[in-house]
Amino acid sequence: MASIQDNLKNVTAQLPQGVRLVAVSKFHPVEELAAAYEAGQRLFGENRAQELVAKAPQMPSDVRWHFIGHLQKNKVRAIMPHVSVIESVDSVELLQLIEKEAARIDRTVDVLLQLHVAQEETKSGFSVEELVQAGEQNLLTCYPHVRVCGLMAMASLTDDMEQVAHEFDIVRRTYLTLKDGPFDESEHFNELSMGMSDDWQVAVKYGATLVRIGTAIFGPRRY
Ligand SMILES: *Cc1c(COP(=O)(O)O)cnc(C)c1O
């Protein structure tokens, strides 16, 4: 089996300039994160609040943590001191709560808005219509402690790469609509987080600036 270091090298060597890697370390022990850190990786993604809160103090302080899972409202306060980007904002209510909790500890936090484009109903996120409407109602841009930096999405779990491409294209077009609309004065709205181990090459073709890769770096997860 290839080492974490080899896997990291292999993936990052293929990433075009301007595309950053979020190493998705969920369910992997800190020893494996430390191996990735040793190899130069600084950006890590976790999808469960308790796990992020437990791992963060065990890693060097220059690690940047992206939260990428469904965020329960009662967990926002716990992750706020640790997280650099909350990628998975899936409702206006959550955005409002993030504003409140960021203000409470006097920080500014970067977030991405999660768009639901996959066929599976279980995945979370705004629909395209909801997001465009929220933008028109000025519900996305009125937060002094939150910088909305772009969109995040997951494609359907399928081998059909045309379907995946179609979904990433919807994300890209929605991003451009918002960038021309409610975010036209924002310097921060520049990120498209899409692509995982099996579909990141497709995501990059559709303009991903962040890819979130777990299995192809750390191997299979032991749940
Ligand atoms: C687990 C996860 C990933 C990484 O998935 P892999 O297939 O292991 O690369 C990416 N994004 C999100 C939101 C995840 O939950």
The ligand as an SDF file (V2000), in Angstrom:
LIG
                    3D

 15 15  0  0  0  0  0  0  0  0999 V2000
  -15.9460   12.2110    3.3070 C   0  0  0  0  0  0  0  0  0  0  0  0
  -16.1210   13.4320    2.4900 C   0  0  0  0  0  0  0  0  0  0  0  0
  -15.2400   13.7330    1.4400 C   0  0  0  0  0  0  0  0  0  0  0  0
  -14.0880   12.8420    1.0170 C   0  0  0  0  0  0  0  0  0  0  0  0
  -14.5390   11.6620    0.4470 O   0  0  0  0  0  0  0  0  0  0  0  0
  -13.5140   10.6250   -0.2280 P   0  0  0  0  0  0  0  0  0  0  0  0
  -14.3750    9.8740   -1.1850 O   0  0  0  0  0  0  0  0  0  0  0  0
  -12.9950    9.7720    0.8720 O   0  0  0  0  0  0  0  0  0  0  0  0
  -12.4580   11.4050   -0.8980 O   0  0  0  0  0  0  0  0  0  0  0  0
  -15.4350   14.9170    0.7500 C   0  0  0  0  0  0  0  0  0  0  0  0
  -16.4390   15.7600    1.0620 N   0  0  0  0  0  0  0  0  0  0  0  0
  -17.3040   15.5130    2.0630 C   0  0  0  0  0  0  0  0  0  0  0  0
  -18.3800   16.4880    2.3330 C   0  0  0  0  0  0  0  0  0  0  0  0
  -17.1840   14.3400    2.8070 C   0  0  0  0  0  0  0  0  0  0  0  0
  -18.0620   14.1010    3.7890 O   0  0  0  0  0  0  0  0  0  0  0  0
  1  2  1  0
  2  3  1  0
  2 14  2  0
  3  4  1  0
  3 10  2  0
  4  5  1  0
  5  6  1  0
  6  7  2  0
  6  8  1  0
  6  9  1  0
 10 11  1  0
 11 12  2  0
 12 13  1  0
 12 14  1  0
 14 15  1  0
M  END
$$$$
